[in-house]
Amino acid sequence: MEGLSKLEKWFADCPGVLVAFSGGVDSSLAAFLSKHFLGRERVLAVISASPSLKLSDLEEAKDFARINDLPMRVIATKEMDNPNYFTNPTNRCYFCKHTLYDELAELAKEYLGWAVINGTNVDDLGDYRPGLKAADEFQVRSPLVECGIDKEGVRALAAHFGLQCWDKPASPCLSSRVPYGEQITIKKLRQIEAAEAIVKAAGFPINRVRHFGEQARVEVPAEDAARLLVLRESIEASIFEVGFAEVHFDEEGFVSGKLNRVIESGVS
């Protein structure tokens, strides 16, 4: 399997690892490989029960750890207490990851010599990801990057090992659905989570619901747009029930990182 021998050599140099775990396929693979190569006594997957993490993702992460006999610890980070985070600047992700890695650095004092790692892959380096700066500042290692593994390689390796998350759609934090400059609140995050669950239950596992004040903007892949229109009224009615006053169905369709366009265009 391509890249596997490189990863084996990478882990051979580690006395143990703390994995920044989110339940997504990237960090799940990093956690699984840590246990695969090091054994369960030399790995701990650490996930933050942050308000910006879907509760369903937290439960799936717990299931993943249980199924794969992976030691796991749930912590509570406090990024929502930081105005540099909840005021939602364009580098919001930096402050979130800084909070997480600060907690992991404290935890690492209990595991002397262990590395802190994440699931960053090569393709992530080409995206707008302010959190990578925080990882660098805390000397967090990225074995997938260091071994040249991209997203396609991540999914191939996850499928090779039979991991149930190998084809799981990307699920970035809920705060990424709120336009920059608009305050992040727990109420907004729960509305987004509930609305996306409604769209998913209607048959669209890949979707985003962007939070524009009273308006929910629904995105599904362009190839699913016609089917979405058929179900539009029932989806709209259900989304109204979670607190939105208006529902807009995005004609362009789902585009990952769409709210980052204001940064790329220079619009503040």
N, C-alpha and C positions, 0 to 999 in steps of 0.2 A: 504494500500500500504506500503510495507516494507521500513522502513527508514523515512517515511513521518512524523510520530509523533515526531521522534527525531529532524528532521529539524524544525518542528514547534516550539518545545521547544527552539532550538538554536536561532531562530530569535526572539523569545519572549523577549530575553535579550538585543536586539539591538535597540538603539534609531533611527538608520538609517544606511544605508550602501552605500559606493561607490564601484561599481563592476568593477574590471579590466576585461573588456569585449573584446572578440576577434571575436565573431560571431560563434565560434565552439559550439558543443553541450554542453560541460561542462560549459563554462562561460554563455552560453545562459540559461541553466537550473538554474544556480546560480542567474542570473539576474531576471528570471521569478519568482523564489521562493521568492526572496527579495520583489518584488512587491506583490506577492500573500499573503504573511504573514504580510507585513508592510504597504502596500498601496503605491500608486505612489508618495505621498508627502515625503516619507522617503527613497527613493532609487534614485540613479543616476548611470546609466551604462556609463562607460567611455572607449572609444576605441581610439587607436592611429592610425592615417592615416600614418603609417610608410611605407617606400618604400618596406619593406620586407613582408607587408601584401598584398595579392592579392586584386586588385581593385574589383574583383567579390565578394570576401569575405566581403569587406567593404560595398558594396551595399546590400548584403544579411543580414548583421548585421543591417543596417538601416531599411530594410524591416521588420526584426524581431521586432525591437523596435516599428515601426509604427503599425504593426499588433497587438502587445500585449500592446499597449498604455504604453510603457516603456520610462520614461525620459532618454534621452541619450545625451552625449556630445562627440564631436569629437575633439581630441587634436592632436598636431603635436610634437612628441618626436624627439630628435636629436641624436639618437645613431649613425647615419652615420657620425657624426662629431667627434666621439670618436675613436682614433686609436686602443684602446683596444677592440673595436668592429669590425671595418672594416678590420683590419688585420686578423681577423678570427681565434683567438686562440681556443683551445678546450673548454674553458669556455666562449666562446662568448655569450652564452645565459644569463650568469650572468650579463654582462654589459648592455645587452638589457633590462632585467627586472629591473635592478638597475635604469636605466634611467626612465622607466615607473613608478616605484613605487616612485621615487623621485618627479615626476610630480604629482602623486596622493597625496603624502604627503603634497605638497603645496596646492593642491586643497582642501584637507581635512580641511585646516584652515578656509575655508568658511562654513564648515559643522561640527561645534564643537560637539564632542561626537560620530560622526559617525565612524563606522569601515570601513576599506578598506578590501575587500574580493576578492578572485579569485575563479576559477573553478577547482582547483586541486582536483583530486579524488584519492582514495586509490591506484589504480594501478600505478599512476604516481610516487609514492614513490619508486617503484622498478626499474624505468628507470634512465638513465643518464640525469639528469635535473639540470644543474648548477643554473638555475633561481630560484630554490627552496631556495637556500642560500640567494638570494636577498630578497625574500619574508620574510624569517625569520628575516633578518636584519631590515626590515621596519615594522615588527610585523603585516604583512598581514595575515588575518584569512582565513581559508579554511573550510567552513562549510561542504562540501561534505566529506572531510577527517575526520573531527571531528565527523561526524555522521556515519562513516564507509561505505560510499557509493563508490562502485567501478564503473568501466566503464559500466559493464552490468547493474548495478543499475541506473546509469545516464540515459542510453538509455530507460530503463523501465519506469522511472519517466517521462522523456520527452514524451514518447509515451502515458503514462497515462493522461497527460495534453493536449495531442493533439498538441504538438509543432512541427512545420514543419521541424525542424532540427533534429528530434529524430534519424534518420538513416544517417545523414550527415557524409561522410567519414572524417577521421582526415585530417586536413590541416595545418600542422606546417608551420612556417615562411619560406619564400622563401630562406632565407640565409642558411637554413639547407640542401640545394641542392648543396652547394659549398664546396668542400673538405677543411678541416681545413688547415690553412696556406696560402690558396689562397685568395687574397683580395676580399672583398665584394664591388661591385660597383652597382650603380643604373642600368647601362646598362645590367649587368649580370642578375639582378633580373627581369628586364622586359623581357629579352630573355627567362628566365625560365618560367615566367608566360605565355608568348605567346605560348611557346612550349607545356606546359601542357594543355593549352586550346585547342590546336590542337588535342592532343591525346584524351582528353575528348570528343571533338566533334565527333571523329571517333568511339565513343561508349565505351570508357574506363573511366568511372567516377573515378575509383581509379587508379591513376598513379603517377609516379614521373619522372621528367627529371632532372638528375644530370648534373651539369655544370663542364666539364673537359676541360677548355680552349676553343679550337675550336670544341671540341667534345661534343655532347649531348648524354647522356646515358639514354635510355628510359626503364622504368620498369612498367610493369602491373602485376596483380596477375598471378601466374603460370598457373592457370586453363584457363586463357585467352590468353596464349602465341600462340596457334595455330591460333586463330582468328586474332591476331596481325600480324602474318606473312603474312596472306592473304592481309592485308591492308598496308603492310610495305612500298611499293614504294610511295603511295600517301602521307602517313604520313611523310616519309623521305623528299619528295619534299617540303612539306609545312614547315617543320622545317628548311630546308635550307634557306627559305625565311626570317626567323627571325634572321639570322646572323650566324648560325652554319655552319662549313665547313664539318663536319662529323657527322653521326648519328650511334650510336651503340645500338642495341636492346639486353638488358640484358637477357641472357638465364636463369639465376636463378629466375628471376621474382622480383616483388615488395617485398621488405623487409623493414619495418619501421626502421628508424635509421641506415641504412646500413653504412653510413659514420662514425658512431661511432665505427666501428670495429677496426679502427686504434688505438683508445684509449684502447679498451679491450685487443688488442694484444700487446700493448706497443710500437707499431711502431710510430715514430714521423714523 
